[in-house]
Amino acid sequence: MKLSIIILCWNDLKVISNCLASIYSNTHSTEFEVIVSDNGSIDGSIESIRKHFPRVRVIENGRNLRFAKGNNVAIAESRGEYVLILNPDTLIGEGALDTLTV
């Protein structure tokens, strides 16, 4: 596994689907995993991710662990040679992650 993409989620239903779609549609030659570390969302974020992006590994923290600890939980579970911490409102451009990991 080349790249682990860590996304910290806390009630990000409005933006995280676009983020995930941009990762999967614009990354072609890099072997990657996506891990969403959820800090206790109650807006349906996790249900939506599981329904529309079944390849995403979801870690449910059950409460708001805040930024550093929430990311560290997912990093500890990651398998990639490289780790990218990505905000849930980020959009990945065509080939950006492929270029990043060359």
C-alpha positions as CSV (number, residue, x, y, z in Angstrom):
1,M,0.0,0.0,0.0
2,K,1.5,3.3,-1.1
3,L,-0.8,5.9,0.5
4,S,-3.2,6.1,3.4
5,I,-5.6,9.0,3.3
6,I,-6.9,10.0,6.7
7,I,-10.0,12.2,6.9
8,L,-11.3,13.4,10.2
9,C,-15.0,13.8,10.2
10,W,-17.4,15.6,12.6
11,N,-20.8,16.3,11.1
12,D,-19.4,16.9,7.6
13,L,-22.2,15.3,5.6
14,K,-22.4,18.4,3.3
15,V,-18.8,18.1,2.1
16,I,-17.3,14.7,2.7
17,S,-19.0,13.0,-0.2
18,N,-17.5,15.4,-2.7
19,C,-14.1,14.9,-1.1
20,L,-14.3,11.1,-1.3
21,A,-15.7,11.2,-4.9
22,S,-12.8,13.4,-6.0
23,I,-10.3,11.0,-4.4
24,Y,-11.7,7.9,-6.1
25,S,-12.4,9.5,-9.5
26,N,-9.1,11.4,-9.8
27,T,-6.5,8.8,-8.5
28,H,-5.5,6.2,-11.0
29,S,-2.0,4.7,-10.6
30,T,-1.5,5.0,-6.8
31,E,-2.5,2.1,-4.5
32,F,-4.3,3.8,-1.6
33,E,-6.7,3.4,1.2
34,V,-9.1,5.9,2.8
35,I,-9.8,5.9,6.5
36,V,-12.4,8.2,8.0
37,S,-12.0,8.8,11.7
38,D,-15.4,10.0,12.9
39,N,-15.6,12.1,16.0
40,G,-19.2,11.3,17.0
41,S,-21.1,12.7,14.0
42,I,-24.9,12.8,14.4
43,D,-25.8,14.3,10.9
44,G,-25.8,11.0,8.9
45,S,-22.2,11.4,7.7
46,I,-21.2,7.8,8.5
47,E,-24.3,6.2,7.1
48,S,-23.8,8.1,3.9
49,I,-20.1,7.1,3.6
50,R,-20.9,3.5,4.2
51,K,-23.7,3.5,1.6
52,H,-21.9,5.4,-1.2
53,F,-18.3,4.6,-0.5
54,P,-18.0,1.0,0.8
55,R,-14.3,0.9,0.3
56,V,-13.7,3.5,2.9
57,R,-12.7,2.2,6.3
58,V,-14.7,4.0,9.0
59,I,-13.5,4.3,12.6
60,E,-16.2,5.4,14.9
61,N,-14.6,7.2,17.9
62,G,-18.0,7.7,19.6
63,R,-17.1,11.1,20.8
64,N,-15.1,14.2,19.7
65,L,-11.5,13.3,20.2
66,R,-10.5,16.6,18.6
67,F,-8.1,17.0,15.7
68,A,-4.8,15.5,16.8
69,K,-6.1,12.4,18.7
70,G,-8.8,11.7,16.1
71,N,-6.2,11.7,13.3
72,N,-3.8,9.6,15.4
73,V,-6.4,6.9,15.9
74,A,-6.7,6.5,12.1
75,I,-2.9,6.8,11.5
76,A,-2.4,3.9,13.9
77,E,-4.7,1.8,11.8
78,S,-3.2,2.8,8.4
79,R,-1.1,0.6,6.2
80,G,0.3,3.0,3.7
81,E,4.0,3.9,3.2
82,Y,2.9,7.5,3.2
83,V,0.1,9.2,5.2
84,L,-2.0,12.1,4.0
85,I,-4.2,14.0,6.4
86,L,-7.0,15.5,4.4
87,N,-9.7,17.9,5.5
88,P,-13.2,16.7,4.5
89,D,-13.9,19.8,2.5
90,T,-10.9,19.2,0.2
91,L,-11.3,18.3,-3.5
92,I,-8.5,16.3,-5.1
93,G,-7.6,17.3,-8.7
94,E,-7.0,14.9,-11.6
95,G,-3.8,12.9,-11.0
96,A,-2.8,15.0,-7.9
97,L,-2.2,12.1,-5.6
98,D,-0.6,10.0,-8.4
99,T,1.9,12.9,-8.9
100,L,2.4,13.2,-5.1
101,T,3.5,9.6,-4.6
102,V,5.8,9.2,-7.6
